[in-house]
């Protein structure tokens, strides 16, 4: 005989999780549950309610909200959420694809060898973590075995990244790797065809360059990455209210 939970699942009436907010309870339903719902209108209302709630988050609320998210299956397999780290008044936003194993263990993006190289890239520009720089990923939770993110997972995280950008209001976004660039620009174009020019994401200048993990495997392309960073630096320096930013002559080549 079927259990109560099995019957509810078959009818599309599986449980709804609730997140207790200071302003009342707002339903948060997982993407898996929503997929079984027989009422598209109800699904749309839940998703809209979630997006509206996330769009009102403050920096103080952001990390805990990400940690409580159950909007996709990654919440079941991750160890820790990785919302992002850095200066919340930063001019520079560096975005990767998704957390890896070390990031998942520590709850911080770009640690390990790829993180060390990113730190060297920042140092070459006279920048540093937490100083005019914010670092995050498109996905806030690690996909199992570092597999490529699924479209539904990226869509579930989209409101969080959009809120981060809205809160930060950076002068520049640097997309690290093809996957991050593809999500931000809505294209499957290659890195080679995207780098070397300034794109736009909702009015914010965007530069595409190689992911640090790729550069660790392909050392000759570090020279190309350095060209991208210099373009990024010139773009920031040319943006409004850029007084105090360093000039190109202050930067040091990547080694």
Secondary structure, DSSP 8 states (H G I E B T S, - for coil): ---HHHHHHHTT----EEEEETTEEEEE--HHHHHH-S-HHHHHHHHHHHHHHHTT--HHHHHHHHHH--SSTHHHH-SS----EE-TT-SEEEEES---HHHHHHT-SS-HHHHHHHHHHHHHTT-BTTBSEEEEESSSS--GGG----HHHHHHHHHHHHHHHHHH--SEEEEESHHHHHHHHT----HHHHTTS-EEETTEEEEEE--HHHHHH-GGGHHHHHHHHHHHHHHHHHSTT-TT---GGG-----
